């Protein structure tokens, strides 16, 4: 493969009038050159520090086919990037894509453990979709994604089946290893920063352990109301046909009506079924 690439690039360099020896070294030895060195080696034609300087140097430049460029006084038209192109340029940063990926995964997990107003679902879903859009731009390693998902799975399993932190430790290790092997980017400028990995994994892991452990612990406890709600009156906030939401003593409760009750009507609690109330219309005074 190396020999084939070297011969192809050497042929292209000879066809374009470039330096074929340096082209072969670029393949076999990963040779590099500064702008001034590239000019001396015949790799490039000219060096310009700005667009006006480039247009000035290109004026009168003879192409390989004999045509002569005339760029003096030519108006410059700038074509800005579209919104999609700007978004993709932002998402071409591995650090941003990595943070969005983990925020999306943990946001959906949080919403699954503690369903509420949908903040975790909305934030996690948008972050995950943006991360997937960025993953289309960047070269990724499927093994890295698998290790990240496996690490999250281990932490979730540890929340359901406590193992004194063994699965959590394995999950963190899998997350870290998968993070560093997620992107196949050789450039140090675009490489995923280890500071980003440590900070993101550490912060999200601590938040996940705290929220998940507290949420699961609360769900495992049996319902032990301090006072019974039977006999109290409230207001139906939605239609009970037969289930909906009611407001009793300033608290929203999931309720089942013994009869069809419209939103805004007064209700009376006649029973409790776990975390759900049984209500009816109050009898006439």
N, C-alpha and C positions, 0 to 999 in steps of 0.2 A: 504493500500500500504506500509506503514512504517513497519507494523508487518510482511508482506510477505518478504520485503527486509531484515529485521533483521534476520528472520529465515533462509533465504537462505544463507546469509553471515555467520551466525553462523555455519551452516552445512558445508560450504566450509572450514571454519577455523578448525573445528574439523577433517575434512577429511585430511587436509594438516598438521595437528599437530601444528596449531597456537593457539593464545590466543582467545578463542571464546567469552569471556566476553568483551574484548576490541573491537572485531569486531562488537558486538551488540551495544556497546556505540558509535561506529563510525557512525552507522546509526541513532540511536535515539537521540544522544546528539551532533553529529558532533565532536566527540572526535578527537584530534590530538596528535602527539607525535614527539619529536625530534629523531634524529638517535640513540643517546645513550639510550633514554627512550624506543624506539621501540625494541632495543636489549635486554633490561632488561625484557620487557613485553612478549618477545617471539613472536613478530610480524615479525621480520626478523632474519636471521641466522648469519650475520656478517656485519661489517662495514669496508670499504676500502677507502682510500683517493685517490688511483690512480689505474690504470690498472695493473701495475706490482705487487702492493700489493695485489690486488684482486686475481691474478693468484697464488700468493704465498700462500694465505690463503685457496684457493680452492684446493690446492694440498693435497690429502688425505682426502678430505671431503666425507662423506658417505651420499648418497641419501636415500630417504625413501624406495626405493625398494631394498636397500642393495648394490647397485653399488658404487664403490669408484672412485672419480675423480683423474686423474693424469695430472696436468697442468704444472709441472716444465719443463722448457726448450721448451715448445710448441711455435712454431713461431706464431706471431700475424699478421693477415691479415686485413688491413683496407679497407673498402669499402666506398668510398666517395659518397655523395648524387649526384644524377643526376641533370641536369639543371632544370627539372620540379620540383623535390623535393626541390631544393634550392629556386626556385621562389615561391613555395607554402609556404615555411618557412618564407620568407620575407612578403608574403601577409597574413600571420597569425596574423599580427599586426593590431588590430582594428583601430588604429590611421591612419596608412597608407591607409587602405582600405577606411576609411571614407573620407579622403582628396581626394583620387582618384575618389570616387563616386561623390562628389560635383563638382570637377573640370570637370569631364566628362559631367555632366548634364549642367552646366553653359557654357561649351565650345560649346556644340551643340546648346544651346539657342543663344549664341553670333553669331554663324555661320548662324543661321536662321534669326536673325535680320539684320546682316550686312554681306551678302554673299560676299566673296572676293576670296583670293587665296587658301582658304581651310585650313588655319592654325587652326581655331577653330574646324573644323570638324575632322581634323586629331588628334589633341591633345585631344579633347573631346572624340572621338571614342576609341582611345587607352586607355585612362584613365578609361573610363567606362567599357571596356572589362576586364581590369586588376582588376577593383573593383568587377565585377561579378565573376571573378575567385576566388578572395579572399572571397567573400560571400559564396562560396561553402564550404570553409574550416571552417569558423566561424559560431557559432550558432546565427541566426538572428531572429528578431521579425518582422513579416510582418506588424504589426501596425506601427512600427517605419519607415519602408520604405514608407508606405502610408502617414504618416505625413510629411515626407521630400518631397515627390512628390507633396503633396497638398500645402505645403508652397511655393514651386517653382511656382506652378500654380497660387497661389494668387498674387505673385509678378509680374508674366507675365501679368495677367489680370489688375493689377494696372498700368502697363506701357501703356496698350491700352485704359483703361477707368480710367483716373485719379480720385482718391477718396480722395485727400488730405492726402495720406499716410495710410489710414485705412487698405486697403488690404495688403500693404507692412508690416505694423506692425503685422497683423495677420499671414502673411507668415513667418516673422522672428520668431514669437512665435512657430508656427507649426514646423519650422525647428529645433529650439532648443530642443523642447520636443521630436520630432522624433529622434534627434541625440542621446539624452541620453537613449532612449528606443530602439535603433537600435540593439544592441548586448546583448545577454543573457549570459554574462560572469560574473561569480562570483569572479574570482580571481582578486585582486587589481592590480596585475602585468600586466594583459592583459586587464584591463578595459579601456574604452575610456576616455581620459583625458578631463576635462572640459576646460583646457587651449586650447587644440586643437579645441574643439567645438566653443568656443567664437572667437578665432582668425580666424578660417576658415570661419565660418558663417559671421562674421563681414567684413572680407576682400572681400569675394566673393559678398556679398550683396552690398557693396559700389561700387565695380567695375561694377556689373550688373546694378545698378540704374544709374550710370553715363553713361555707354556705351549705354544702352537701351534707356534712356531718350534722349540722344543726337541724336542717330540714328533715333528714331521715330519722333523726332521733325524735323529733316532734311527732312524726307520723307513726312511729312505733309505739308511742305511749298510748295507753287506753284513754278514752274520753272520760274525764272526771270533772264534770262541771261543778263549780263551787256552789251555785244556786240553780234551781230549776227554773226554766223559762215558762213552764206550764202555767197558764192562767194570765200571762201578760198579753197586752194588746199592742198592735203595731199597725203598719200600713204596707199594703202590697205595692212593691215598686214595679213589678212587671205582672203580666197576666199569668195566673196560676191555672194552667190547663194541661196536666194537673200540677206541673212543677214550675218554679220561678224563684224570684228573689223578694224578700220582705225586709222591712226595717223595724227592728225591735230594740228599744232602749239605745238608739243611736248606732246599732250594729247591723250590718247586712248579713242575712242568713239565707241559705238555700232552703226552700220550703216546698212541701207538697200539700196541696189543698184537698180537703175532703169533698169539696164541691168547686165548681168553676168560679174563680174570683177575678175581677177585673183590676187593672192597675189603678191605684189611688183609693181603693176601698179599704175600710178598716178590717183587720183580722185579729183573731185570738188564737194563741198557741194552746193546743190541746194535747200535744205529745212531742216526744223527741226520739229520733231514730239515728243514733250516732251523731254526726255533725249536721243532720238535716232535721228540720222542724215539720210538724204536722199541724196545719192551721185550718180554721174555718171562719165563716162570718160570725161575729158575736151575736148572741141571742138578743132580742129586743129587751129594753130596760123594763 
